[in-house]
Amino acid sequence: MSIDNTNQQNIEQSEVQARQIAGLLDAHANRLSMRTLKQLENGRARAVKAHAQHLAGVNVNGDGTLGHMVSWASHHRLVVTGLVLATIISSFVVLQSFNSEPSDAFLLSADLPPEAFVDKGFEPSLNVQDNHMHKKT
């Protein structure tokens, strides 16, 4: 087996370039003003704080709002599932309200006894009594 010398040369050239870039960065960093250094320090502190809050699950945005209160919205599957469930439940409720058949609960909560709804002769007697009440007033 022979070792590829071109790959070794590329690695050595990259290391030399990296050392030169690091030297230039160090030289220019030594010439930074105190104001710039303070701004860099403050920026680093804010970044570390934001990273710690992100790991803790609490995101405080620049305007003071808490990001974790609406963080569920970034999970689109959860939002879509919630919308589908809400649509199904609301359509079920609406369809139940259109149901025109009297239910057992309607019969039990009515002022009339349940037999009155079955008896065909009972309804005219209700209308007659209602007519008598209107004549009295």
ZAFI-322834 format. One line per 5 residues: number of its first residue (from 0); for each residue z negated, x negated, y negated of N, C-alpha, C, O. Coordinates in Angstrom, 3 decimals, padded with zeros to 6 digits. Atoms other than C-alpha are relative to their C-alpha. Layout:
residues N
NUM> Z X Y Z X Y Z X Y Z X Y  ...
END
This chain:
residues 137
0> 000.000 -000.819 001.178 000.000 000.000 000.000 000.000 -000.868 -001.250 -000.722 -001.860 -001.349  -000.034 000.736 001.258 000.853 -001.204 -003.440 -000.622 000.858 -001.088 -000.460 002.079 -001.087  000.650 -000.690 001.101 -001.118 -000.275 -006.541 000.984 000.074 -001.160 001.647 -000.914 -001.477  -000.902 -000.204 001.124 000.863 001.145 -009.445 -000.586 -000.672 -001.241 -001.594 -000.216 -001.781  000.488 000.766 001.141 000.425 -001.380 -012.276 000.278 000.716 -001.320 -000.417 000.469 -002.305
5> -000.317 -000.679 001.258 002.019 000.894 -014.896 -001.109 000.964 -000.398 -001.401 001.123 -001.583  001.102 -000.910 000.277 -000.806 003.406 -014.592 -001.196 -000.762 -000.550 -001.859 -000.286 -001.472  001.117 000.832 000.456 -003.406 000.629 -015.043 000.247 -000.467 -001.426 -000.688 -000.523 -002.224  -000.334 000.454 001.355 -001.592 -000.626 -018.158 -000.167 001.147 -001.008 -000.637 000.930 -002.125  000.157 -001.157 000.889 -001.525 002.911 -019.653 -001.465 000.278 -000.290 -001.833 000.626 -001.412
10> 001.433 -000.229 000.172 -005.252 003.261 -019.096 -000.584 -001.045 -000.941 -001.395 -000.712 -001.805  000.507 001.072 000.864 -005.943 -000.113 -020.745 000.434 000.219 -001.447 -000.351 -000.013 -002.366  -000.489 -000.268 001.347 -003.773 000.820 -023.756 -000.783 001.160 -000.635 -001.116 001.115 -001.819  000.762 -001.143 000.505 -005.604 004.151 -024.106 -001.405 -000.414 -000.394 -001.932 000.063 -001.399  001.346 000.468 000.319 -008.970 002.383 -024.038 -000.013 -000.828 -001.278 -000.943 -000.725 -002.079
15> -000.089 000.817 001.206 -007.866 -000.082 -026.713 000.162 000.918 -001.219 -000.489 000.713 -002.243  -000.198 -000.934 001.104 -006.640 002.779 -028.923 -001.286 000.775 -000.299 -001.608 001.012 -001.463  001.248 -000.735 000.189 -009.901 004.681 -028.378 -001.019 -000.864 -000.733 -001.728 -000.366 -001.608  000.934 000.896 000.687 -011.941 001.646 -029.460 000.386 -000.176 -001.467 -000.482 -000.232 -002.338  -000.455 000.150 001.382 -009.803 001.234 -032.581 -000.332 001.255 -000.820 -000.788 001.152 -001.959
20> 000.301 -001.254 000.697 -010.208 004.917 -033.518 -001.492 000.121 -000.250 -001.902 000.539 -001.333  001.453 -000.058 000.167 -013.984 004.732 -032.942 -000.453 -000.950 -001.095 -001.356 -000.622 -001.865  000.340 000.953 001.057 -014.165 001.663 -035.172 000.354 000.542 -001.373 -000.428 000.395 -002.312  -000.392 -000.596 001.278 -012.247 003.429 -037.959 -000.953 001.133 -000.400 -001.339 001.240 -001.564  000.934 -001.082 000.291 -014.512 006.488 -037.681 -001.341 -000.535 -000.462 -001.927 000.000 -001.403
25> 001.274 000.594 000.401 -017.624 004.308 -037.898 000.100 -000.589 -001.411 -000.819 -000.434 -002.215  -000.168 000.613 001.327 -016.259 002.443 -040.930 000.037 001.076 -001.080 -000.588 000.911 -002.128  -000.082 -001.061 001.005 -015.433 005.660 -042.787 -001.299 000.811 -000.070 -001.650 001.309 -001.140  001.265 -000.737 000.009 -018.701 007.344 -041.770 -001.039 -000.731 -000.837 -001.891 -000.089 -001.451  000.958 000.775 000.799 -020.649 004.523 -043.444 000.249 000.180 -001.493 -000.637 -000.109 -002.297
30> -000.319 -000.168 001.417 -018.887 005.346 -046.747 -000.182 001.449 -000.478 000.187 001.759 -001.611  000.186 -001.399 000.403 -019.801 009.074 -046.813 -001.143 000.114 -000.998 -002.117 -000.637 -000.937  001.042 -000.203 001.009 -021.851 010.343 -049.741 -001.183 000.741 000.633 -001.080 001.308 001.720  001.200 -000.690 -000.486 -025.357 011.747 -049.340 000.239 001.499 000.073 -000.236 002.159 000.997  -000.286 -001.435 000.021 -024.096 015.228 -050.260 000.798 000.409 001.242 000.492 001.423 001.869
35> -000.816 -000.296 -001.182 -021.474 015.156 -047.486 -000.828 -000.118 001.267 -000.701 000.704 002.174  000.863 000.164 -001.179 -024.008 013.858 -044.974 -000.961 001.177 000.142 -001.220 001.635 001.254  000.923 -001.139 -000.039 -026.424 016.667 -045.919 000.737 001.260 000.458 000.197 002.042 001.241  -000.790 -001.150 -000.427 -023.657 019.279 -045.522 000.315 -000.073 001.490 000.267 000.938 002.191  -000.253 000.168 -001.436 -022.772 017.856 -042.123 -001.251 000.284 000.826 -001.183 000.894 001.893
40> 001.268 -000.241 -000.702 -026.429 017.929 -041.105 -000.323 001.497 000.043 -000.742 002.011 001.080  000.252 -001.444 000.043 -026.809 021.574 -042.236 000.970 000.753 000.916 000.573 001.689 001.611  -000.984 -000.634 -000.880 -023.610 022.559 -040.443 -000.347 -000.192 001.469 -000.205 000.726 002.277  000.400 000.257 -001.383 -024.815 020.906 -037.252 -001.200 000.859 000.380 -001.255 001.393 001.488  001.186 -000.814 -000.283 -028.171 022.716 -037.510 000.388 001.466 000.206 -000.135 002.125 001.105
45> -000.453 -001.388 -000.173 -026.404 026.089 -037.968 000.725 000.180 001.331 000.560 001.199 002.003  -000.737 -000.096 -001.263 -024.142 025.376 -034.998 -000.948 -000.023 001.193 -000.759 000.723 002.154  000.979 000.059 -001.090 -027.080 024.445 -032.776 -000.775 001.309 000.086 -001.035 001.809 001.181  000.733 -001.268 000.020 -028.959 027.581 -033.867 000.858 001.137 000.558 000.377 001.949 001.349  -000.904 -001.042 -000.497 -025.928 029.819 -033.223 000.207 -000.133 001.503 000.273 000.866 002.219
50> -000.173 000.214 -001.444 -025.445 028.239 -029.807 -001.253 000.433 000.764 -001.151 001.041 001.829  001.251 -000.412 -000.657 -029.114 028.775 -028.921 -000.123 001.516 000.026 -000.553 002.085 001.029  000.058 -001.464 000.039 -028.917 032.421 -030.038 001.013 000.611 000.968 000.740 001.637 001.592  -001.006 -000.502 -000.937 -025.743 032.909 -028.011 -000.510 -000.104 001.432 -000.296 000.801 002.239  000.553 000.160 -001.350 -027.474 031.550 -024.917 -001.135 000.987 000.247 -001.332 001.432 001.378
55> 001.106 -000.943 -000.139 -030.468 033.827 -025.583 000.482 001.448 -000.001 -000.279 002.353 000.341  -000.544 -001.355 000.003 -028.190 036.854 -025.967 -000.172 000.728 -001.317 000.095 001.928 -001.387  000.185 -000.621 001.311 -028.981 037.522 -029.633 000.935 -000.697 -000.977 000.805 -001.897 -001.219  -000.915 000.552 000.991 -026.195 037.019 -032.157 -000.294 000.626 -001.343 -000.195 001.842 -001.507  000.203 -000.489 001.358 -027.049 037.313 -035.809 001.191 -000.470 -000.812 001.405 -001.670 -000.980
60> -001.179 000.340 000.785 -023.909 037.451 -037.907 -000.409 -000.444 -001.390 -001.579 -000.368 -001.765  000.266 000.482 001.346 -023.610 036.065 -041.397 -000.545 001.085 -000.910 -001.288 000.786 -001.844  000.488 -001.074 000.853 -024.291 039.480 -042.908 -001.341 000.561 000.471 -001.837 001.525 -000.111  001.329 -000.405 -000.442 -027.551 039.866 -040.961 -000.003 001.048 001.093 -001.074 001.436 001.561  -000.019 -001.006 -001.059 -026.374 042.389 -038.387 -000.169 -000.662 001.352 000.207 -001.816 001.552
65> 000.204 000.529 -001.341 -027.310 041.938 -034.790 001.232 000.276 000.851 001.631 001.428 001.027  -001.212 -000.146 -000.781 -024.280 041.319 -032.644 -000.244 000.549 001.390 000.655 001.150 001.977  000.239 -000.459 -001.376 -025.956 042.135 -029.336 -000.104 001.513 000.097 -000.030 002.066 001.195  000.096 -001.451 -000.049 -026.329 045.789 -030.333 001.343 000.633 000.367 001.380 001.708 000.965  -001.331 -000.514 -000.329 -022.570 046.280 -029.988 000.748 -000.972 000.891 001.976 -000.923 000.962
70> -000.674 000.974 -000.858 -021.856 043.462 -027.567 000.643 000.663 001.209 001.544 000.090 001.820  -000.605 -000.703 -001.124 -021.062 046.037 -024.877 001.439 000.371 -000.310 002.231 000.573 000.611  -001.359 -000.389 000.366 -017.907 046.890 -026.817 001.006 -001.078 000.361 002.195 -000.791 000.499  -000.932 001.054 -000.394 -016.424 043.530 -025.908 000.354 000.092 001.479 001.307 -000.545 001.927  -000.313 -000.208 -001.407 -016.501 044.601 -022.275 000.870 001.248 000.107 000.363 002.362 000.230
75> -000.918 -001.134 000.076 -013.404 046.784 -022.292 -000.049 000.887 001.233 000.212 002.085 001.127  000.082 -000.842 -001.209 -013.852 047.982 -018.718 -001.142 001.005 -000.120 -001.010 002.160 000.285  001.150 -000.887 000.187 -017.253 049.430 -019.577 000.322 001.101 -001.009 -000.059 002.256 -000.820  -000.352 -000.978 001.027 -015.884 051.150 -022.672 000.960 001.035 000.568 000.779 002.233 000.351  -000.984 -000.922 -000.565 -012.919 052.658 -020.813 -000.654 000.910 001.030 -000.364 002.105 001.068
80> 000.697 -000.818 -000.989 -015.146 053.840 -017.963 -000.874 001.046 -000.688 -000.920 002.197 -000.252  000.818 -000.963 000.743 -017.520 055.466 -020.447 000.832 001.102 -000.630 000.431 002.266 -000.624  -000.877 -001.013 000.587 -014.657 057.223 -022.206 000.528 000.966 001.048 000.607 002.169 000.801  -000.499 -000.868 -001.073 -013.268 058.538 -018.919 -001.100 000.952 000.461 -000.852 002.144 000.647  001.112 -000.854 -000.417 -016.689 059.827 -017.856 -000.330 001.048 -001.057 -000.605 002.200 -000.724
85> 000.276 -000.955 001.074 -017.269 061.441 -021.244 001.071 001.086 -000.047 000.763 002.252 -000.296  -001.089 -000.989 -000.015 -013.862 063.143 -021.039 -000.162 000.969 001.157 000.031 002.173 000.987  000.181 -000.866 -001.176 -014.554 064.473 -017.542 -001.157 000.975 -000.226 -001.035 002.167 000.059  001.170 -000.852 000.207 -017.992 065.793 -018.482 000.271 001.043 -001.076 -000.086 002.210 -000.911  -000.267 -000.967 001.066 -016.823 067.390 -021.732 001.023 001.039 000.431 000.910 002.201 000.039
90> -000.961 -001.001 -000.479 -013.838 069.047 -020.022 -000.667 000.960 000.972 -000.326 002.142 000.990  000.733 -000.879 -000.907 -016.171 070.415 -017.340 -000.810 001.023 -000.786 -000.833 002.203 -000.437  000.810 -000.906 000.826 -018.454 071.893 -020.010 000.886 001.023 -000.694 000.532 002.199 -000.763  -000.903 -000.922 000.682 -015.523 073.410 -021.899 000.564 001.021 000.979 000.655 002.206 000.657  -000.531 -000.936 -000.994 -014.049 074.916 -018.737 -001.062 000.999 000.453 -000.730 002.148 000.744
95> 001.064 -000.917 -000.372 -017.418 076.433 -017.845 -000.221 001.056 -001.080 -000.584 002.193 -000.778  000.194 -000.975 001.072 -017.616 078.089 -021.248 001.109 001.055 -000.011 000.895 002.165 -000.499  -001.096 -000.965 -000.085 -014.227 079.779 -020.639 -000.119 000.928 001.195 000.663 001.869 001.330  000.180 -000.826 -001.195 -015.476 081.286 -017.402 -000.475 001.390 -000.445 -001.565 001.527 -000.999  000.325 -001.337 000.516 -015.445 085.050 -018.115 -000.760 000.855 001.017 -001.217 001.945 000.672
100> 000.726 -000.791 -001.002 -017.075 086.241 -014.884 -001.496 -000.073 -000.279 -002.029 -001.150 -000.547  001.448 000.060 000.216 -020.699 087.256 -015.315 -000.682 -000.714 001.171 -000.406 -000.425 002.336  000.684 000.757 -001.044 -022.925 084.886 -013.418 -001.355 000.646 000.289 -001.763 001.593 -000.383  001.329 -000.496 -000.347 -026.284 085.508 -011.789 -000.973 -000.185 -001.160 -001.827 000.666 -001.407  000.892 000.238 001.132 -028.012 083.967 -014.787 000.235 001.037 -001.090 -000.714 001.483 -001.734
105> -000.299 -001.026 000.987 -026.218 086.420 -017.078 -000.615 001.337 000.413 -001.197 002.047 -000.406  000.548 -001.273 -000.480 -027.240 089.358 -014.902 -001.519 000.033 -000.094 -002.102 001.054 -000.459  001.460 000.036 000.020 -030.856 088.242 -014.689 -000.552 -000.025 -001.423 -001.668 000.435 -001.662  000.501 000.069 001.369 -031.140 087.620 -018.419 000.377 001.228 -000.816 -000.066 001.362 -001.957  -000.422 -001.186 000.742 -029.548 090.918 -019.432 -001.139 001.011 -000.091 -002.083 000.980 000.698
110> 001.014 -001.040 000.174 -031.593 093.871 -020.682 000.146 001.102 001.042 -000.806 001.830 001.322  -000.251 -001.040 -000.999 -030.023 096.132 -018.079 -000.329 -000.505 001.387 -000.234 -001.705 001.647  000.217 000.425 -001.381 -030.949 096.087 -014.424 001.348 -000.334 000.641 002.372 000.196 000.210  -001.267 000.372 -000.638 -028.306 094.510 -012.123 000.748 001.195 000.603 001.974 001.166 000.703  -000.671 -001.162 -000.587 -027.610 097.910 -010.535 000.891 000.700 -001.028 001.857 001.365 -000.656
115> -000.776 -000.669 001.039 -026.252 099.138 -013.864 001.417 -000.561 -000.081 002.344 000.153 -000.463  -001.330 000.592 000.056 -023.332 096.732 -013.650 000.868 000.457 001.167 002.095 000.418 001.074  -000.749 -000.447 -001.177 -022.325 098.064 -010.223 000.270 001.502 -000.056 001.327 001.947 000.391  -000.107 -001.457 000.037 -022.868 101.807 -010.849 001.050 000.426 -001.030 000.903 000.147 -002.220  -001.073 -000.435 000.898 -019.686 103.344 -012.317 -000.442 001.146 -000.909 000.087 001.287 -002.011
120> 000.444 -001.125 000.811 -021.503 106.412 -013.612 -001.043 -000.397 -001.025 -001.372 000.415 -001.890  001.067 000.413 000.898 -024.135 104.423 -015.483 000.546 -000.326 -001.399 -000.115 -000.062 -002.404  -000.567 000.411 001.282 -021.825 103.116 -018.220 000.219 001.173 -000.955 -000.147 001.060 -002.125  -000.146 -001.119 000.943 -020.870 106.549 -019.669 -001.339 000.512 -000.513 -001.441 000.949 -001.660  001.298 -000.478 000.478 -024.536 107.487 -019.812 -000.566 -000.929 -001.066 -001.312 -000.485 -001.938
125> 000.430 000.915 001.050 -025.186 104.355 -021.869 000.694 000.337 -001.319 000.079 000.328 -002.385  -000.752 -000.343 001.220 -022.461 105.328 -024.309 -000.500 001.311 -000.607 -000.546 001.463 -001.828  000.496 -001.274 000.504 -023.830 108.853 -024.555 -001.319 -000.212 -000.723 -001.534 000.346 -001.799  001.289 000.251 000.648 -027.318 107.595 -025.349 000.211 -000.729 -001.326 -000.498 -000.478 -002.301  -000.287 000.727 001.215 -025.855 105.248 -027.917 000.526 000.954 -001.075 000.197 000.811 -002.252
130> -000.514 -000.977 000.959 -024.004 108.142 -029.545 -001.134 000.868 -000.563 -001.147 001.190 -001.751  001.139 -000.795 000.476 -027.227 110.177 -029.717 -000.836 -000.773 -001.012 -001.366 -000.195 -001.961  000.788 000.806 000.930 -028.966 107.277 -031.449 000.678 -000.076 -001.357 000.009 -000.085 -002.390  -000.706 000.059 001.277 -026.260 107.088 -034.085 -000.093 001.327 -000.745 -000.118 001.351 -001.976  000.101 -001.319 000.648 -026.504 110.839 -034.732 -001.365 000.181 -000.629 -001.480 000.865 -001.646
135> 001.369 -000.159 000.516 -030.271 110.592 -035.308 -000.158 -000.743 -001.323 -000.943 -000.315 -002.170  000.180 000.787 001.208 -029.913 108.003 -038.032 000.822 000.436 -001.146 000.750 -000.160 -002.221
END
